[in-house]
Amino acid sequence: MNKKLIGTHAGIIWNLLNNNQKWNISRLREASGLTEKEIYTAIGWLARENKIEMEKSLNGEEDYYLMIEYYF
């Protein structure tokens, strides 16, 4: 897997997360068609760019959502 492909996958995940909802890996996998490995590398890309947040849900899974920063 090369960096360009990881960046493409990050774009796919970003577009899914852009609906202001929290997503878990299962939902991301189903909606994106990406493998779990591809999703985790994309999440790493987005995390490195400070574009994603993660938190534990009530059922113990990780939920992911976009980090949106506003500058005034």
N, C-alpha and C positions, 0 to 999 in steps of 0.2 A: 504494500500500500504506500503510495507516495503522498507528499504534502498537498499537491493539487487536489487529489481525490479526497483527502481528509477535509480540505477546505470546502469542497463541493458538498460533502456530507454535512458539514457544519451549517452550510446554508439551508439545506433541507430541514435540519432540526430547528434552526432559528425560525424558519417560516412556520413550522408547526407550533412552536412556542409563542409565536406572535399573536395568539388569540387571547392573551391575558388569563390563561388557565394553567393549572399545574398538571404536569404530565409525569407518569412513571415510565419505566423502561418498557413494560409490556405494551402500553398504549403507543409509545413512540415507535416500537418495532412494527406494530400492526399498521400504523398510519404511514410510516415512511418506507416500509419494505426493506429496510437496512438490517444487517445482522447486528447482534448485540455488540460485537467487537467494533463494528463501524460506528454504532451509536456512541459507545464510550469514547472512542477517539475524537468524534465530533464534539462531544461534551467537553473533553479536555481542551480542544481548540477554543471553544466558546468561553470556558473558564479562564483560560490564559488571557483572553481579551476582555475579561471582566464583564461579559455579556450574559452570564447565566448564574442563577442561584440554586442551591439545593437545600432541602430540608426533609426531615423524617415525617412521614404521614402518621396518622393514628394507627394504621395497621403495620407500621414498622418499615414500610418501603421508602425508598428515596423518591421524592418528588422534585421535578425540575421546572423552573420558570425563568423568564427573561429578567435581567437586571436592567432597568431603564434609568439612566441618570439624566437629570435636567440641570442645565446651567443657566443661571440668571445673570 
